[in-house]
Amino acid sequence: MDKSKELEGLCLSIFAHSNNDYEVTLSGNGTNCSEASNVALAILDILHGDGRKWRKQNEKQIEKYAKKLRKDYGDE
């Protein structure tokens, strides 16, 4: 898989966790989702020039994954 697609997937996961205010696990460590979201935006800035624009363009995918997380964790 293309590394940029892997990074986008990681960012999508981080944003989905953040939408639910769930801690996200990165490299085996629990990480505050808000802090991780800032890193995700920086990664997307490098990949696409504007991380916030990418996030907005992918909001449906992010929310779909956030909903899956809520179901998986029994919050929905």
Buried (B, 14 or more C-beta within 10 A) or exposed (E): EEEEEEBBEBBBBBBBBBBBEBEBEEEEEEBEBEEBBEBBBEBBBEBBEEBEEBBEEBEEBBEEBBBEBBEEEEEE
